[in-house]
Amino acid sequence: MEREEKKVENEKETFSSSGCYNKAWLLLTNNQQNLNHLICCICNQIANNAVELQCAGHENAEQVYLVGEECLQMYLNQSNGKCPIEQHDHCEFVKNKSLTKQVSDLLVTCPRQYDLKKSQPKEDHENECNYKGKISEMKDHLDNSCRLISIRQIISFVKELQSQLKDETLQTVLSLFLSLKMDFLKSDAEIETLKESDNEKSKEIQQLNDKQFKQIAKLNDELKQLKSVKQFNEKKQNEEIAKINNENLILKQQLTEENEIQIIIQHWIRILHITFGWINDFNKLIANYATTFFIFDTFRSSSKLINTFTGHTNTVFSIDYSTFDDCQLICSGSRDKTVRVWDVDNNKQIQSFNGHSDDVNCVKFSSYHYHNHRQN
């Protein structure tokens, strides 16, 4: 019984709804630096319901004198109201709500578990309480959810039964009851352990499901991206193929038209008398084909301007075409009284005859010169 009564005293020192808190208990879960300004200057523990002394005698002191409310009341009752700092009368104090809130928010372990390990440090305990929470939540934990029965409750219960029980049989029943109670607590602890194990497994399964879902979502995104890239490449490739086919078709049409026009122009330049006219500023030479047995509209619809020869200053009346040493030549006569010879391949004038005294109405290459040139 003496040993159990000591446990009750230890429990009061560790946690109390009104008294100061055991500093060693709080140091298990808090740094020393975070607790230094919360120590009661009377009991040297952590102040509960912190009160700040504001006596006139030491109001200029640099140190803040902090005490627990219960410690201060007990001290004042024992010292006839004298201040615990300088032992003067009329001790004045005020509650410090800020520091009280800091103390209430400190994290701590279960005080019953702390007392159990403190009293039996080398023994293995089947029933343990691993609770960790704020001081402000500790009373609710001890009253409603702690796995460890309060030693004070057990001693009170035993004392009450012992006062009523007088014979040995009832003592045996009491011992049996206590044994059954311990077995019940043990079973309850095992059930809680199984529940925690099931919860851990459920969490692992959920984590695996989440991981698998993320992998599937990632694969779907990659597949969509690949499909999008493939469609874009196919579209681009089809556009390039269509463009190439269209360009080839245009080139074929242009080549066909150019060949046809070249054949027609070469034919008619050789056999027809072609009249040239000047437009606007007379700096462009254009052909106007006379109406013959050749269907002129058909020729005009398929023809286009090939070269522009600039040099005459007035109307061109006549041109002729010939070849010398594989060179294509055109001669032209004009109202400007000149005869000019043009290199078709190089698109330039190579000769100008300026001796005429009047308009030149007709020009023609000499066949004699052509044959003589071929013989030489």
Buried (B, 14 or more C-beta within 10 A) or exposed (E): EEEBEEBBEBBBBBBBEEBBBBBEBBEEEBEEEEBEEBBBBBBEBBBBBBBBBEBEBBEEEEEEBBBBBBBBEBBBEEEEEBBBBEEEEEBEBEEBEEBBEBBBEBEBBBBBBBBBBBBEEEEEEEBBBEBEEEBEBBEEBBEEEBBBBBBBEBBEBBEEBEEEBEEEEEEEEBEEEBEEEEEEBEEEBEEEEEEEEEEEEEEEEEEEEEEEEEEEEEEEEEEEEEEEEEEEEEEEEEEEEEEEEEEEEEEEEEEEEEEEBEEBBEEBBEEEBBBBEBEEEBEBBEBEBEEEEBEEEEBEEEBEEEEEBEBBEEBBBBBBBBEEEEEBBBBBBBBBBBBBBBBBEEEEBEEEBEEEEEEBEEBEBEEEEEEEEEEE
